[in-house]
Amino acid sequence: MLAAVAGGVLAVQLIVVRPLLTRRTDAVLRGDAPSGSRTHLAYVALELVKLGVLIALGITALGITAAA
């Protein structure tokens, strides 16, 4: 389940967010001044979600449990 969530987040980043960031970068390199964008914040938020999921996956895989 956790691996599927991490994979889903990665897919959203690759299919949705990165192309938007690439278009914005291309516009800046052309000399255009695009308006403000929250796309980078969305990418960072997805990275944080992915980090949390991967940490949880690692804890689960190692069988680490909280001391009772």
N, CA, C and O atoms as a printed pandas DataFrame, in Angstrom:
     atom_number atom_name residue_name chain_id  residue_number  x_coord  y_coord  z_coord
0              1         N          MET        A               1    0.823   -1.196    0.000
1              2        CA          MET        A               1    0.000    0.000    0.000
2              3         C          MET        A               1    0.868    1.261    0.000
3              4         O          MET        A               1    0.650    2.166   -0.805
4              5         N          LEU        A               2    1.857    1.319    0.908
5              6        CA          LEU        A               2    2.710    2.502    0.983
6              7         C          LEU        A               2    3.538    2.677   -0.285
7              8         O          LEU        A               2    3.746    3.797   -0.751
8              9         N          ALA        A               3    4.003    1.570   -0.833
9             10        CA          ALA        A               3    4.782    1.648   -2.072
10            11         C          ALA        A               3    3.924    2.183   -3.214
11            12         O          ALA        A               3    4.412    2.928   -4.064
12            13         N          ALA        A               4    2.659    1.809   -3.235
13            14        CA          ALA        A               4    1.751    2.302   -4.269
14            15         C          ALA        A               4    1.530    3.806   -4.124
15            16         O          ALA        A               4    1.448    4.522   -5.122
16            17         N          VAL        A               5    1.435    4.281   -2.896
17            18        CA          VAL        A               5    1.273    5.719   -2.661
18            19         C          VAL        A               5    2.517    6.468   -3.141
19            20         O          VAL        A               5    2.410    7.488   -3.822
20            21         N          ALA        A               6    3.694    5.959   -2.785
21            22        CA          ALA        A               6    4.937    6.592   -3.230
22            23         C          ALA        A               6    5.021    6.596   -4.756
23            24         O          ALA        A               6    5.423    7.591   -5.359
24            25         N          GLY        A               7    4.643    5.490   -5.370
25            26        CA          GLY        A               7    4.641    5.414   -6.827
26            27         C          GLY        A               7    3.644    6.370   -7.451
27            28         O          GLY        A               7    3.917    6.976   -8.488
28            29         N          GLY        A               8    2.492    6.503   -6.821
29            30        CA          GLY        A               8    1.480    7.433   -7.320
30            31         C          GLY        A               8    1.940    8.878   -7.246
31            32         O          GLY        A               8    1.725    9.658   -8.174
32            33         N          VAL        A               9    2.571    9.228   -6.138
33            34        CA          VAL        A               9    3.099   10.587   -5.986
34            35         C          VAL        A               9    4.171   10.849   -7.038
35            36         O          VAL        A               9    4.194   11.913   -7.656
36            37         N          LEU        A              10    5.050    9.884   -7.237
37            38        CA          LEU        A              10    6.093   10.025   -8.251
38            39         C          LEU        A              10    5.479   10.194   -9.639
39            40         O          LEU        A              10    5.936   11.021  -10.428
40            41         N          ALA        A              11    4.452    9.416   -9.931
41            42        CA          ALA        A              11    3.787    9.520  -11.234
42            43         C          ALA        A              11    3.185   10.907  -11.433
43            44         O          ALA        A              11    3.299   11.483  -12.515
44            45         N          VAL        A              12    2.547   11.443  -10.402
45            46        CA          VAL        A              12    1.969   12.791  -10.502
46            47         C          VAL        A              12    3.075   13.818  -10.748
47            48         O          VAL        A              12    2.915   14.729  -11.561
48            49         N          GLN        A              13    4.182   13.666  -10.050
49            50        CA          GLN        A              13    5.293   14.590  -10.256
50            51         C          GLN        A              13    5.804   14.534  -11.692
51            52         O          GLN        A              13    6.024   15.570  -12.319
52            53         N          LEU        A              14    5.992   13.328  -12.204
53            54        CA          LEU        A              14    6.569   13.169  -13.537
54            55         C          LEU        A              14    5.608   13.538  -14.656
55            56         O          LEU        A              14    6.016   14.119  -15.662
56            57         N          ILE        A              15    4.333   13.203  -14.488
57            58        CA          ILE        A              15    3.364   13.379  -15.568
58            59         C          ILE        A              15    2.706   14.753  -15.546
59            60         O          ILE        A              15    2.383   15.303  -16.599
60            61         N          VAL        A              16    2.504   15.311  -14.350
61            62        CA          VAL        A              16    1.760   16.567  -14.241
62            63         C          VAL        A              16    2.667   17.748  -13.905
63            64         O          VAL        A              16    2.701   18.740  -14.633
64            65         N          VAL        A              17    3.393   17.637  -12.810
65            66        CA          VAL        A              17    4.089   18.810  -12.276
66            67         C          VAL        A              17    5.353   19.156  -13.064
67            68         O          VAL        A              17    5.571   20.322  -13.392
68            69         N          ARG        A              18    6.177   18.174  -13.367
69            70        CA          ARG        A              18    7.436   18.482  -14.066
70            71         C          ARG        A              18    7.231   19.132  -15.429
71            72         O          ARG        A              18    7.956   20.069  -15.762
72            73         N          PRO        A              19    6.264   18.668  -16.239
73            74        CA          PRO        A              19    6.048   19.376  -17.510
74            75         C          PRO        A              19    5.653   20.843  -17.312
75            76         O          PRO        A              19    6.051   21.705  -18.096
76            77         N          LEU        A              20    4.876   21.123  -16.272
77            78        CA          LEU        A              20    4.514   22.515  -15.988
78            79         C          LEU        A              20    5.749   23.326  -15.601
79            80         O          LEU        A              20    5.911   24.468  -16.031
80            81         N          LEU        A              21    6.609   22.732  -14.792
81            82        CA          LEU        A              21    7.844   23.418  -14.410
82            83         C          LEU        A              21    8.751   23.634  -15.619
83            84         O          LEU        A              21    9.406   24.670  -15.736
84            85         N          THR        A              22    8.785   22.657  -16.508
85            86        CA          THR        A              22    9.615   22.775  -17.713
86            87         C          THR        A              22    9.115   23.900  -18.607
87            88         O          THR        A              22    9.910   24.670  -19.146
88            89         N          ARG        A              23    7.790   23.998  -18.766
89            90        CA          ARG        A              23    7.231   25.080  -19.584
90            91         C          ARG        A              23    7.570   26.445  -19.000
91            92         O          ARG        A              23    7.900   27.383  -19.726
92            93         N          ARG        A              24    7.485   26.539  -17.682
93            94        CA          ARG        A              24    7.806   27.806  -17.018
94            95         C          ARG        A              24    9.290   28.139  -17.207
95            96         O          ARG        A              24    9.637   29.285  -17.491
96            97         N          THR        A              25   10.153   27.151  -17.053
97            98        CA          THR        A              25   11.588   27.366  -17.245
98            99         C          THR        A              25   11.878   27.812  -18.671
99           100         O          THR        A              25   12.661   28.736  -18.891
100          101         N          ASP        A              26   11.250   27.158  -19.633
101          102        CA          ASP        A              26   11.445   27.534  -21.036
102          103         C          ASP        A              26   11.009   28.977  -21.283
103          104         O          ASP        A              26   11.672   29.711  -22.015
104          105         N          ALA        A              27    9.898   29.381  -20.675
105          106        CA          ALA        A              27    9.414   30.756  -20.835
106          107         C          ALA        A              27   10.411   31.756  -20.251
107          108         O          ALA        A              27   10.677   32.796  -20.853
108          109         N          VAL        A              28   10.952   31.444  -19.095
109          110        CA          VAL        A              28   11.936   32.335  -18.470
110          111         C          VAL        A              28   13.187   32.426  -19.338
111          112         O          VAL        A              28   13.739   33.511  -19.518
112          113         N          LEU        A              29   13.634   31.298  -19.874
113          114        CA          LEU        A              29   14.824   31.300  -20.724
114          115         C          LEU        A              29   14.607   32.062  -22.028
115          116         O          LEU        A              29   15.559   32.592  -22.601
116          117         N          ARG        A              30   13.359   32.122  -22.501
117          118        CA          ARG        A              30   13.028   32.905  -23.699
118          119         C          ARG        A              30   12.988   34.396  -23.394
119          120         O          ARG        A              30   12.952   35.217  -24.311
120          121         N          GLY        A              31   12.995   34.747  -22.122
121          122        CA          GLY        A              31   12.937   36.156  -21.745
122          123         C          GLY        A              31   11.554   36.610  -21.341
123          124         O          GLY        A              31   11.361   37.777  -21.002
124          125         N          ASP        A              32   10.586   35.710  -21.369
125          126        CA          ASP        A              32    9.244   36.059  -20.916
126          127         C          ASP        A              32    9.261   36.218  -19.401
127          128         O          ASP        A              32   10.140   35.697  -18.715
128          129         N          ALA        A              33    8.295   36.930  -18.908
129          130        CA          ALA        A              33    8.161   37.094  -17.460
130          131         C          ALA        A              33    6.823   36.494  -17.040
131          132         O          ALA        A              33    5.838   37.217  -16.883
132          133         N          PRO        A              34    6.784   35.168  -16.859
133          134        CA          PRO        A              34    5.514   34.549  -16.479
134          135         C          PRO        A              34    5.060   35.024  -15.105
135          136         O          PRO        A              34    5.867   35.385  -14.249
136          137         N          SER        A              35    3.756   35.014  -14.924
137          138        CA          SER        A              35    3.199   35.430  -13.636
138          139         C          SER        A              35    3.573   34.415  -12.563
139          140         O          SER        A              35    4.115   33.349  -12.855
140          141         N          GLY        A              36    3.277   34.765  -11.335
141          142        CA          GLY        A              36    3.593   33.879  -10.215
142          143         C          GLY        A              36    2.977   32.501  -10.393
143          144         O          GLY        A              36    1.909   32.351  -10.986
144          145         N          SER        A              37    3.662   31.511   -9.873
145          146        CA          SER        A              37    3.192   30.138  -10.007
146          147         C          SER        A              37    3.392   29.397   -8.699
147          148         O          SER        A              37    4.379   29.606   -7.994
148          149         N          ARG        A              38    2.457   28.541   -8.391
149          150        CA          ARG        A              38    2.571   27.718   -7.194
150          151         C          ARG        A              38    3.007   26.293   -7.543
151          152         O          ARG        A              38    2.978   25.400   -6.696
152          153         N          THR        A              39    3.405   26.096   -8.777
153          154        CA          THR        A              39    3.782   24.762   -9.233
154          155         C          THR        A              39    4.982   24.228   -8.461
155          156         O          THR        A              39    5.025   23.049   -8.111
156          157         N          HIS        A              40    5.950   25.094   -8.198
157          158        CA          HIS        A              40    7.131   24.650   -7.462
158          159         C          HIS        A              40    6.748   24.250   -6.043
159          160         O          HIS        A              40    7.273   23.272   -5.511
160          161         N          LEU        A              41    5.845   24.993   -5.433
161          162        CA          LEU        A              41    5.378   24.631   -4.090
162          163         C          LEU        A              41    4.663   23.286   -4.108
163          164         O          LEU        A              41    4.801   22.494   -3.176
164          165         N          ALA        A              42    3.905   23.028   -5.160
165          166        CA          ALA        A              42    3.232   21.731   -5.282
166          167         C          ALA        A              42    4.255   20.611   -5.396
167          168         O          ALA        A              42    4.081   19.544   -4.807
168          169         N          TYR        A              43    5.323   20.852   -6.152
169          170        CA          TYR        A              43    6.372   19.841   -6.302
170          171         C          TYR        A              43    7.032   19.557   -4.955
171          172         O          TYR        A              43    7.257   18.400   -4.599
172          173         N          VAL        A              44    7.338   20.611   -4.213
173          174        CA          VAL        A              44    7.962   20.446   -2.893
174          175         C          VAL        A              44    7.015   19.723   -1.943
175          176         O          VAL        A              44    7.446   18.852   -1.187
176          177         N          ALA        A              45    5.736   20.073   -1.972
177          178        CA          ALA        A              45    4.760   19.398   -1.112
178          179         C          ALA        A              45    4.685   17.912   -1.440
179          180         O          ALA        A              45    4.627   17.079   -0.535
180          181         N          LEU        A              46    4.687   17.576   -2.718
181          182        CA          LEU        A              46    4.665   16.169   -3.115
182          183         C          LEU        A              46    5.943   15.456   -2.681
183          184         O          LEU        A              46    5.902   14.285   -2.302
184          185         N          GLU        A              47    7.073   16.153   -2.736
185          186        CA          GLU        A              47    8.331   15.566   -2.257
186          187         C          GLU        A              47    8.244   15.256   -0.764
187          188         O          GLU        A              47    8.717   14.210   -0.319
188          189         N          LEU        A              48    7.645   16.154    0.003
189          190        CA          LEU        A              48    7.506   15.924    1.442
190          191         C          LEU        A              48    6.581   14.748    1.728
191          192         O          LEU        A              48    6.843   13.948    2.626
192          193         N          VAL        A              49    5.498   14.646    0.961
193          194        CA          VAL        A              49    4.596   13.499    1.112
194          195         C          VAL        A              49    5.352   12.218    0.791
195          196         O          VAL        A              49    5.268   11.235    1.527
196          197         N          LYS        A              50    6.086   12.236   -0.307
197          198        CA          LYS        A              50    6.853   11.058   -0.717
198          199         C          LYS        A              50    7.890   10.688    0.340
199          200         O          LYS        A              50    8.085    9.508    0.629
200          201         N          LEU        A              51    8.551   11.678    0.914
201          202        CA          LEU        A              51    9.532   11.422    1.965
202          203         C          LEU        A              51    8.884   10.738    3.162
203          204         O          LEU        A              51    9.412    9.755    3.681
204          205         N          GLY        A              52    7.746   11.255    3.596
205          206        CA          GLY        A              52    7.046   10.644    4.725
206          207         C          GLY        A              52    6.622    9.219    4.440
207          208         O          GLY        A              52    6.751    8.343    5.296
208          209         N          VAL        A              53    6.117    8.985    3.245
209          210        CA          VAL        A              53    5.678    7.642    2.867
210          211         C          VAL        A              53    6.868    6.684    2.803
211          212         O          VAL        A              53    6.772    5.541    3.248
212          213         N          LEU        A              54    7.981    7.148    2.251
213          214        CA          LEU        A              54    9.158    6.279    2.162
214          215         C          LEU        A              54    9.748    5.983    3.539
215          216         O          LEU        A              54   10.237    4.878    3.774
216          217         N          ILE        A              55    9.710    6.943    4.440
217          218        CA          ILE        A              55   10.158    6.683    5.814
218          219         C          ILE        A              55    9.250    5.647    6.465
219          220         O          ILE        A              55    9.727    4.707    7.100
220          221         N          ALA        A              56    7.939    5.821    6.305
221          222        CA          ALA        A              56    6.990    4.854    6.864
222          223         C          ALA        A              56    7.198    3.475    6.247
223          224         O          ALA        A              56    7.114    2.463    6.943
224          225         N          LEU        A              57    7.465    3.432    4.960
225          226        CA          LEU        A              57    7.717    2.158    4.281
226          227         C          LEU        A              57    8.977    1.496    4.832
227          228         O          LEU        A              57    9.002    0.284    5.050
228          229         N          GLY        A              58   10.013    2.287    5.055
229          230        CA          GLY        A              58   11.243    1.747    5.625
230          231         C          GLY        A              58   11.042    1.214    7.030
231          232         O          GLY        A              58   11.556    0.151    7.376
232          233         N          ILE        A              59   10.295    1.949    7.838
233          234        CA          ILE        A              59   10.005    1.496    9.201
234          235         C          ILE        A              59    9.213    0.200    9.169
235          236         O          ILE        A              59    9.484   -0.725    9.934
236          237         N          THR        A              60    8.234    0.141    8.278
237          238        CA          THR        A              60    7.427   -1.072    8.144
238          239         C          THR        A              60    8.286   -2.246    7.678
239          240         O          THR        A              60    8.162   -3.356    8.195
240          241         N          ALA        A              61    9.146   -2.001    6.713
241          242        CA          ALA        A              61    9.985   -3.073    6.172
242          243         C          ALA        A              61   10.962   -3.608    7.214
243          244         O          ALA        A              61   11.269   -4.800    7.229
244          245         N          LEU        A              62   11.447   -2.728    8.080
245          246        CA          LEU        A              62   12.389   -3.151    9.113
246          247         C          LEU        A              62   11.692   -3.726   10.342
247          248         O          LEU        A              62   12.339   -4.285   11.227
248          249         N          GLY        A              63   10.386   -3.585   10.388
249          250        CA          GLY        A              63    9.627   -4.125   11.514
250          251         C          GLY        A              63    9.832   -3.347   12.800
251          252         O          GLY        A              63    9.680   -3.895   13.891
252          253         N          ILE        A              64   10.172   -2.084   12.680
253          254        CA          ILE        A              64   10.376   -1.251   13.862
254          255         C          ILE        A              64    9.017   -0.856   14.421
255          256         O          ILE        A              64    8.153   -0.355   13.701
256          257         N          THR        A              65    8.845   -1.090   15.711
257          258        CA          THR        A              65    7.599   -0.705   16.365
258          259         C          THR        A              65    7.919    0.183   17.548
259          260         O          THR        A              65    9.037    0.175   18.064
260          261         N          ALA        A              66    6.942    0.937   17.967
261          262        CA          ALA        A              66    7.121    1.809   19.123
262          263         C          ALA        A              66    7.217    0.962   20.384
263          264         O          ALA        A              66    6.554   -0.069   20.505
264          265         N          ALA        A              67    8.041    1.403   21.312
265          266        CA          ALA        A              67    8.172    0.685   22.589
266          267         C          ALA        A              67    6.866    0.804   23.355
267          268         O          ALA        A              67    6.296    1.888   23.483
268          269         N          ALA        A              68    6.402   -0.335   23.864
269          270        CA          ALA        A              68    5.119   -0.330   24.573
270          271         C          ALA        A              68    5.315   -0.109   26.046
271          272         O          ALA        A              68    4.342   -0.075   26.800
